Amino acid sequence: MRTVPAPLALASLLLLAPAAAPAAEPAAPAPAAPAPPKFEFETFQLVLLMRAPTWRKLPEAEAEALQAKHIGHLTKMGEAGKAVVCGPFGNQQDPAYRGACIYRVATPEEARALAEQDPVIQAGQLRAEVITWAVGKGYMTFPKAPPVSGPAK
């Protein structure tokens, strides 16, 4: 048997051995997935126009004149950016419910004060029920309403 000097044996082992992979750099942590956006609400004041207990059947000319004043009030509220949509109800089971407005104001007290300026409420024909309504931010848009002058509440 032939003996191979130790340094030569070591050299041949290094040549014949498979190349070792270089030490891997520690993997950088994967970037964290962004947190889902927080669901936000925005509030509106829902004004339900209800038949008042003092409601009475008016003569046609008086009813038409009062209706014109009512529409004038709602138009003024819309032009001021306070009321963003208004309209009458139809086909409801309870005729006390006459219509609704959505007001884009900060408080129910402000919406009530504006609604109570309506000539049909002042005449005792209707009354206003005001409810704060929270909806998903951006889900309700009113393309015909003037834009909000400050941050929406």
Backbone as JSON, one array per atom type, in Angstrom:
{
  "sequence": "MRTVPAPLALASLLLLAPAAAPAAEPAAPAPAAPAPPKFEFETFQLVLLMRAPTWRKLPEAEAEALQAKHIGHLTKMGEAGKAVVCGPFGNQQDPAYRGACIYRVATPEEARALAEQDPVIQAGQLRAEVITWAVGKGYMTFPKAPPVSGPAK",
  "N": [[0.83, -1.15, 0.0], [0.48, 2.12, -0.7], [1.51, 5.1, 0.77], [0.24, 8.27, 1.3], [1.56, 11.42, 1.65], [0.58, 13.42, 4.43], [0.01, 16.29, 4.06], [-0.54, 16.3, 1.31], [-2.69, 14.54, 1.12], [-4.61, 15.92, 2.5], [-4.91, 18.13, 0.84], [-5.9, 16.86, -1.46], [-8.34, 15.99, -0.51], [-9.62, 18.38, -0.09], [-9.83, 19.23, -2.71], [-11.46, 17.3, -3.83], [-13.75, 17.37, -2.34], [-17.12, 18.49, -2.16], [-18.0, 21.85, -2.97], [-18.5, 24.03, -0.33], [-21.39, 25.79, 0.54], [-21.45, 29.31, 0.72], [-21.67, 30.99, 3.84], [-24.91, 31.79, 4.63], [-26.47, 34.96, 4.51], [-28.32, 36.33, 7.18], [-31.79, 36.13, 6.68], [-33.65, 38.94, 5.74], [-36.32, 40.24, 7.62], [-39.61, 39.75, 6.36], [-41.43, 42.44, 4.98], [-43.88, 43.86, 7.07], [-47.31, 43.28, 6.59], [-49.45, 45.9, 5.57], [-51.59, 47.36, 7.98], [-55.08, 46.82, 7.91], [-57.2, 49.45, 6.72], [-58.61, 51.6, 9.16], [-61.97, 51.39, 9.96], [-64.1, 54.05, 9.42], [-66.56, 56.36, 10.57], [-68.96, 58.77, 9.47], [-71.13, 61.4, 10.36], [-74.53, 62.3, 9.92], [-77.46, 64.33, 10.13], [-80.55, 63.08, 10.39], [-83.6, 64.19, 9.48], [-86.81, 63.67, 10.16], [-89.85, 64.44, 8.81], [-92.85, 64.82, 10.21], [-96.4, 64.4, 10.46], [-97.96, 66.85, 12.32], [-99.56, 66.94, 15.59], [-101.31, 69.03, 15.54], [-102.08, 69.26, 12.93], [-104.15, 70.14, 10.2], [-106.67, 69.96, 7.68], [-106.14, 72.05, 5.04], [-107.51, 74.83, 3.2], [-107.33, 74.68, -0.38], [-105.86, 76.77, -1.76], [-104.46, 77.96, 0.36], [-102.96, 75.77, 1.26], [-101.34, 75.32, -1.0], [-99.87, 77.72, -1.07], [-98.49, 77.53, 1.35], [-97.02, 75.22, 0.86], [-95.33, 76.14, -1.17], [-93.78, 77.95, 0.27], [-92.58, 76.15, 1.99], [-91.03, 74.58, 0.2], [-89.37, 76.64, -0.66], [-87.96, 77.16, 1.72], [-86.58, 74.68, 2.05], [-85.05, 74.72, -0.27], [-83.41, 76.93, 0.26], [-82.0, 75.89, 2.47], [-80.63, 73.85, 1.17], [-79.05, 75.29, -0.69], [-77.4, 76.58, 1.1], [-75.85, 74.54, 1.89], [-76.57, 73.03, 4.03], [-78.81, 71.24, 4.16], [-78.65, 68.27, 2.45], [-80.1, 66.51, 0.96], [-83.55, 66.12, 0.32], [-86.93, 65.01, 0.56], [-90.3, 63.87, -0.19], [-92.29, 61.24, 1.35], [-93.79, 58.23, 0.09], [-96.31, 55.75, -0.28], [-96.2, 54.71, 2.35], [-97.1, 52.96, 5.35], [-97.93, 54.37, 7.56], [-99.46, 57.35, 7.58], [-98.53, 59.54, 8.95], [-95.86, 59.93, 8.6], [-94.25, 62.12, 6.61], [-92.05, 63.06, 5.1], [-88.45, 63.4, 4.55], [-85.27, 64.81, 5.43], [-81.81, 65.03, 4.92], [-79.47, 66.42, 6.84], [-76.37, 68.07, 6.78], [-74.89, 68.85, 9.23], [-73.36, 69.66, 12.4], [-74.65, 68.93, 14.84], [-77.6, 67.44, 16.38], [-79.2, 69.37, 17.51], [-78.65, 71.69, 16.04], [-79.64, 70.91, 13.55], [-82.33, 70.56, 14.22], [-83.02, 73.2, 14.93], [-82.74, 74.48, 12.45], [-84.63, 73.05, 10.92], [-86.95, 73.76, 12.24], [-87.37, 76.29, 11.34], [-88.79, 76.01, 9.1], [-91.63, 76.9, 7.26], [-93.91, 75.16, 7.24], [-93.66, 73.75, 9.58], [-93.68, 75.82, 11.42], [-96.3, 76.62, 11.0], [-97.65, 74.63, 12.22], [-98.35, 72.34, 10.88], [-96.57, 70.26, 10.33], [-94.07, 68.4, 12.16], [-90.73, 68.03, 13.45], [-88.62, 65.26, 13.73], [-85.49, 64.46, 14.89], [-82.61, 62.65, 14.19], [-79.42, 61.43, 14.83], [-77.36, 60.06, 12.43], [-75.1, 57.62, 11.71], [-72.86, 56.7, 9.23], [-70.82, 54.69, 7.05], [-67.77, 56.27, 6.32], [-67.57, 58.2, 3.45], [-69.34, 56.62, 2.0], [-71.79, 57.74, 1.46], [-72.61, 60.1, -0.83], [-73.28, 63.32, -2.13], [-73.81, 64.57, -4.93], [-75.05, 66.87, -5.97], [-75.16, 68.65, -3.93], [-73.74, 71.52, -2.32], [-70.19, 71.62, -1.73], [-68.64, 70.55, 1.37], [-67.56, 73.04, 3.57], [-65.66, 72.85, 5.53], [-63.92, 70.4, 7.58], [-65.69, 67.36, 7.33], [-68.09, 66.21, 9.6]],
  "CA": [[0.0, 0.0, 0.0], [1.25, 3.35, -0.84], [1.11, 6.14, 1.73], [0.22, 9.63, 0.75], [1.9, 12.34, 2.71], [-0.58, 14.08, 5.04], [-0.41, 17.53, 3.4], [-1.09, 16.0, 0.0], [-3.99, 13.91, 1.35], [-5.52, 17.0, 2.89], [-5.14, 18.92, -0.36], [-6.77, 16.12, -2.37], [-9.68, 15.98, 0.07], [-10.22, 19.69, -0.34], [-10.16, 19.33, -4.13], [-12.52, 16.37, -4.17], [-14.95, 17.64, -1.54], [-18.0, 19.47, -2.81], [-17.8, 23.21, -2.46], [-19.48, 24.39, 0.69], [-22.1, 27.03, 0.25], [-21.03, 30.37, 1.63], [-22.61, 31.2, 4.93], [-26.02, 32.64, 4.17], [-26.78, 36.13, 5.32], [-29.65, 36.13, 7.79], [-32.85, 36.69, 5.83], [-34.31, 40.13, 6.29], [-37.73, 39.91, 7.86], [-40.52, 40.23, 5.32], [-42.11, 43.64, 5.46], [-45.19, 43.58, 7.66], [-48.43, 43.69, 5.75], [-50.05, 47.09, 6.16], [-52.82, 47.11, 8.73], [-56.24, 47.26, 7.13], [-57.6, 50.79, 7.15], [-59.59, 51.65, 10.23], [-63.29, 51.78, 9.46], [-64.49, 55.33, 10.0], [-67.93, 56.81, 10.37], [-69.28, 60.18, 9.43], [-72.51, 61.52, 10.82], [-75.5, 63.22, 9.32], [-78.66, 64.46, 10.94], [-81.73, 62.67, 9.64], [-84.77, 64.93, 9.95], [-88.07, 63.1, 9.7], [-90.96, 65.38, 8.86], [-94.03, 64.05, 10.64], [-97.64, 65.18, 10.6], [-98.07, 67.35, 13.7], [-100.88, 66.71, 16.2], [-102.15, 70.19, 15.22], [-102.33, 69.27, 11.49], [-105.56, 70.25, 9.76], [-106.86, 70.09, 6.23], [-106.16, 73.47, 4.68], [-108.08, 75.15, 1.88], [-106.34, 74.41, -1.42], [-104.98, 77.92, -2.02], [-103.6, 78.11, 1.53], [-102.03, 74.63, 1.24], [-100.37, 75.56, -2.07], [-98.98, 78.82, -0.66], [-97.63, 77.0, 2.41], [-96.1, 74.28, 0.21], [-94.32, 76.95, -1.88], [-92.86, 78.45, 1.3], [-91.84, 74.96, 2.47], [-90.01, 74.29, -0.83], [-88.41, 77.74, -0.59], [-87.1, 76.92, 2.89], [-85.69, 73.55, 1.76], [-84.09, 75.19, -1.28], [-82.45, 77.78, 0.98], [-81.14, 75.0, 3.27], [-79.76, 73.16, 0.22], [-78.07, 76.25, -1.22], [-76.46, 76.9, 2.19], [-75.07, 73.34, 2.16], [-77.02, 72.42, 5.3], [-79.61, 70.07, 3.78], [-78.03, 67.73, 1.24], [-81.14, 65.85, 0.18], [-84.86, 66.15, 0.97], [-87.99, 64.52, -0.3], [-91.5, 63.33, 0.47], [-92.5, 59.79, 1.38], [-94.97, 57.7, -0.57], [-96.59, 54.32, -0.04], [-95.91, 54.26, 3.7], [-98.29, 52.5, 6.05], [-98.34, 55.38, 8.52], [-99.46, 58.64, 6.88], [-97.9, 60.59, 9.76], [-94.53, 60.15, 8.03], [-94.48, 62.91, 5.41], [-90.84, 63.21, 4.3], [-87.19, 63.41, 5.31], [-84.13, 65.58, 4.95], [-80.52, 64.72, 5.54], [-78.72, 67.66, 7.09], [-74.94, 67.9, 7.01], [-74.54, 69.79, 10.29], [-72.64, 68.96, 13.47], [-75.43, 68.43, 15.98], [-79.05, 67.36, 16.16], [-79.81, 70.64, 17.91], [-78.55, 72.6, 14.91], [-80.59, 70.45, 12.53], [-83.69, 70.86, 14.69], [-83.23, 74.65, 14.82], [-82.94, 74.79, 11.03], [-85.9, 72.47, 10.49], [-88.06, 74.5, 12.84], [-87.57, 77.52, 10.57], [-89.64, 75.65, 7.96], [-92.98, 77.44, 7.44], [-94.94, 74.15, 7.54], [-93.52, 73.43, 11.0], [-94.17, 77.01, 12.14], [-97.76, 76.66, 10.86], [-98.24, 73.54, 12.99], [-98.78, 71.24, 10.02], [-95.59, 69.18, 10.48], [-93.1, 68.49, 13.25], [-89.46, 67.4, 13.05], [-87.91, 64.3, 14.58], [-84.09, 64.52, 14.44], [-81.84, 61.48, 14.59], [-78.05, 61.41, 14.3], [-77.18, 58.83, 11.65], [-73.69, 57.36, 11.4], [-72.69, 55.82, 8.07], [-69.42, 54.53, 6.67], [-67.23, 57.48, 5.71], [-67.43, 58.16, 2.0], [-70.35, 55.8, 1.35], [-72.88, 58.6, 1.0], [-72.16, 61.34, -1.46], [-74.39, 64.13, -2.6], [-73.15, 65.33, -6.0], [-75.69, 68.15, -6.26], [-75.05, 69.51, -2.76], [-72.49, 72.26, -2.27], [-69.19, 70.91, -0.94], [-68.46, 70.93, 2.77], [-66.55, 74.08, 3.64], [-64.65, 72.45, 6.51], [-63.91, 68.95, 7.7], [-67.0, 66.76, 7.58], [-68.21, 65.61, 10.94]],
  "C": [[0.88, 1.21, 0.0], [0.7, 4.4, 0.11], [1.22, 7.49, 1.06], [0.57, 10.56, 1.9], [0.66, 13.13, 3.17], [-0.95, 15.39, 4.35], [-1.02, 17.27, 2.04], [-2.47, 15.39, 0.14], [-5.02, 15.0, 1.68], [-5.87, 17.83, 1.67], [-6.07, 18.18, -1.31], [-8.18, 16.05, -1.83], [-10.37, 17.31, -0.2], [-10.62, 19.83, -1.81], [-11.35, 18.45, -4.48], [-13.82, 16.67, -3.43], [-15.83, 18.65, -2.28], [-17.81, 20.84, -2.16], [-18.91, 23.51, -1.45], [-20.13, 25.71, 0.3], [-21.62, 28.1, 1.21], [-22.09, 30.56, 2.71], [-23.68, 32.19, 4.47], [-26.2, 33.81, 5.12], [-28.13, 35.88, 5.97], [-30.7, 36.83, 6.93], [-33.46, 37.89, 6.53], [-35.77, 39.77, 6.53], [-38.59, 40.5, 6.75], [-41.23, 41.46, 5.85], [-43.51, 43.26, 5.98], [-46.27, 44.08, 6.71], [-49.06, 44.92, 6.39], [-51.35, 46.72, 6.87], [-54.0, 47.56, 7.87], [-56.69, 48.63, 7.62], [-58.69, 50.7, 8.22], [-60.92, 52.11, 9.63], [-63.72, 53.05, 10.19], [-65.94, 55.63, 9.67], [-67.93, 58.31, 10.13], [-70.75, 60.29, 9.79], [-73.27, 62.58, 10.04], [-76.66, 63.3, 10.29], [-79.85, 64.14, 10.04], [-82.94, 63.36, 10.26], [-86.0, 64.29, 9.32], [-89.16, 64.15, 9.87], [-92.24, 64.57, 9.08], [-95.25, 64.98, 10.69], [-97.75, 65.59, 12.08], [-99.45, 67.03, 14.27], [-101.85, 67.85, 15.89], [-102.47, 70.28, 13.72], [-103.83, 69.41, 11.23], [-105.59, 70.37, 8.25], [-107.02, 71.56, 5.92], [-106.92, 73.67, 3.38], [-106.97, 75.06, 0.83], [-105.37, 75.56, -1.66], [-104.0, 78.12, -0.86], [-102.55, 76.99, 1.57], [-100.96, 74.83, 0.17], [-99.38, 76.65, -1.7], [-98.01, 78.32, 0.42], [-96.61, 76.02, 1.82], [-95.0, 75.04, -0.53], [-93.31, 77.51, -0.89], [-91.98, 77.31, 1.84], [-90.71, 74.62, 1.48], [-88.96, 75.39, -0.85], [-87.45, 77.57, 0.58], [-86.1, 75.8, 2.6], [-84.64, 73.92, 0.72], [-83.01, 76.04, -0.63], [-81.49, 76.91, 1.8], [-80.15, 74.25, 2.35], [-78.67, 74.08, -0.32], [-77.01, 76.62, -0.17], [-75.57, 75.69, 2.52], [-75.46, 72.64, 3.44], [-77.82, 71.14, 5.03], [-79.04, 69.54, 2.47], [-79.01, 66.96, 0.37], [-82.43, 65.87, 1.0], [-85.88, 65.56, 0.01], [-89.14, 63.94, 0.48], [-91.51, 61.81, 0.45], [-93.75, 59.45, 0.59], [-95.11, 56.24, -0.19], [-96.21, 53.83, 1.35], [-97.21, 53.84, 4.38], [-98.82, 53.54, 7.02], [-98.29, 56.74, 7.85], [-98.88, 59.79, 7.7], [-96.5, 60.91, 9.23], [-94.7, 60.85, 6.69], [-93.25, 63.03, 4.52], [-89.61, 63.22, 5.18], [-86.2, 64.33, 4.62], [-82.89, 65.03, 5.64], [-79.77, 66.03, 5.61], [-77.27, 67.31, 7.37], [-74.51, 69.02, 7.97], [-74.01, 68.98, 11.47], [-73.52, 68.33, 14.53], [-76.91, 68.29, 15.63], [-79.76, 68.65, 16.56], [-79.77, 71.66, 16.77], [-79.54, 72.2, 13.81], [-82.02, 70.77, 12.94], [-83.99, 72.36, 14.55], [-83.48, 75.06, 13.37], [-84.29, 74.27, 10.54], [-87.08, 73.26, 11.03], [-88.26, 75.87, 12.22], [-88.5, 77.28, 9.37], [-91.06, 76.18, 8.22], [-94.05, 76.38, 7.75], [-94.85, 73.69, 9.0], [-94.04, 74.6, 11.82], [-95.68, 77.12, 12.08], [-98.44, 75.52, 11.63], [-98.73, 72.37, 12.16], [-97.85, 70.02, 10.16], [-94.77, 69.43, 11.74], [-91.85, 67.74, 12.81], [-88.98, 66.45, 14.14], [-86.48, 64.28, 14.04], [-83.32, 63.36, 15.04], [-80.44, 61.61, 14.0], [-77.84, 60.05, 13.66], [-75.72, 58.7, 11.28], [-73.62, 56.36, 10.25], [-71.19, 55.72, 7.77], [-68.92, 55.75, 5.9], [-67.04, 57.28, 4.21], [-68.48, 57.34, 1.27], [-71.51, 56.61, 0.81], [-72.29, 59.86, 0.41], [-73.39, 62.04, -2.03], [-73.87, 65.06, -3.68], [-73.8, 66.68, -6.3], [-75.62, 69.12, -5.09], [-73.75, 70.29, -2.82], [-71.47, 71.49, -1.42], [-69.12, 71.42, 0.49], [-67.35, 71.96, 2.84], [-65.45, 73.76, 4.63], [-64.64, 70.95, 6.59], [-65.29, 68.42, 8.03], [-66.99, 66.11, 8.95], [-68.96, 64.33, 10.85]]
}
